Amino acid sequence: MRGESALRQEIIDLCLEMNRSGLNQGTSGNISARVGDAMLLTPSATPYDQMTPEMIVRMPLDGEDGDWSGPLKPSTEWRFHRDILRARPDAGAIVHAHSTFATTIAITRRSIPACHYMVAAFGGNDVKCCGYARYGTAELSARVLEALSDRSACLMANHGMVALGGDLDQAMWRAVELETLAKQYHHSLQIEGGPVILSDAEIGEVLKGFASYGRQSKPSTTSPGETD
């Protein structure tokens, strides 16, 4: 298990990777990780290349709203990070980004259907899009939690995406997979006839296969589908 100092640095490293890869732009994304009964979270409006481990905010999961420690205030999206980690003991980390294709689909306020079998990597036959609410609000947090029911990722209407994992590696892997899926779905909508959607039975078979496959890994290692 990584110590808190290592987690702080890993959050920064993944923020930099998000922007290098194009998954995110500027400081619009944020990342959190569970550490004991608290969470570590990126601070508000701080360029990633200027961030140091000491700047990462620490927030108690069972504390009062806005209870935090560190030299900088937390991301404005602290609420849904905290509420997800409170509600989902399976989640150890969360990645939020305004990635281009996931956000494009979210702007249309539609979910991503089973256009590719990898939709099953998120727990079901679609990736849901939650209803719109202003950033940073309790209403947005409630809507995100609803869309994440039985899922490990969701789109956020007119906003972006959220992906969670057992640790930072898995959360980032899912964020990358979600953006890839959103890009494929977007492109398929441009072709006459649109995408052919897999049936619930077909996705059910994939879900059974994934259950026996083992933990989905970060992008740099083998993941389901790479041994086709």
C-alpha angles and dihedrals in degrees: 000000000000118000122236094260091054092047091052091054093044091054089055092046091052092047089055090046091051091058096040090054094046093244088123139014130220114329096321094112129069137193133203137184133194116243114179109301093342140060133232114221138178114258124246123276096349119142109240094228089058095047121112128191091254090060093061107108122235117211127180111236092219096039130112119279110285095013107146144137131219140077094279133048118254126260113284086243094062092116100066091041090055095042093050092050090047093050100037115055088178090065118088098164141018132206120197120185142161092226114177104243099034088050092046090056090044090054087062088051093230131132122236108251127206094288089140130023091241088077083084089068085076095055108264149020097300146016106241127222113221122220120268124270130154116276117268096021132128087235091059091048091053091050093049091051090051092051090048093057105130088353137097097210141025143179121243116221112252089349124066142266143300126207127180135192144172088264139000094274093055094044091053092045090055092047090054091046091050093052089048091050092048090051092050092048092048092051093046090055089061092060119086109262093022126229125334107233121220116237124248088251092054092049089046089059090051091049090054090049093050091049090061094038095071134225116353107236137214118281096266093062135056114292134178110294097026093098096053 
